[in-house]
Amino acid sequence: MSIVDLGAAVWRKSSYSSGTGGNGDCVEVALGERVGVRDSKAPAGGALVVGMGAWAAFVSEVRR
């Protein structure tokens, strides 16, 4: 397992995230060669990093 530096990542919040706290908050993603996914309520709490292929498959299944 390798450590991925996400310090310069540009994070985008889900359009379903209200930003007002509570149940409206959900996830943020940073797209690149790899995709970072983190909890928008706790951005310093770490991120899950997956390859672009895995991310594309996930998004495809969610849309379906």
N, C-alpha and C positions, 0 to 999 in steps of 0.2 A: 504494500500500500504506500502511495506517495502523498505528500502534503501539497495541496494546490493553494497558491497565494491568491486570495480574492480581494486584496487591499485596494486594487485599482478598478475593481469590477463596477460596472454601471448596473445598478439594481432597478428593476421595474416591478411596481406593485400590480397585483391583479386588479382588473377593472371591477371585480366583485368586492374589493376591499374598500370599506367606507372610510377608514382612517380615523374613526371616532371612538375606537375601542370596542370591547365586547365581542360579540359574534361577527361583527362586520369585518374584522381583520382576518387575513388569511396568509397568503404566501407572496414572496417576492422572488423573481428569477433574474439571473445574470447570464445572458446568452453569449456564447463564444465558442471556441473549439470544444470546450466542456461547458456544461450548464450547472450553475449553482442555484440551489433552491433553499430558501430559509423562511422561518416564521417571521412575518412582518411585525409581530408584537415584541419579538425578542431578537432583533437583528445581530446582536453581539453573541448570541447563543450558539453560533456555529451554522454550518450549511452542509447540505447533502450535495455532492458533486457527482454528476453522471455524464456519460458521453452523449454527443449530439444524437446518435442513432437511438439510444435508449429514451432520450427526451422526446424525439419525434414519434416514437412508438407510443409513449405514454399519452402525448397530446392527441394522437390519432384515436386512441381508445376512449379518451374522455369525450371527444367530439362525437364519437359514434354513440 
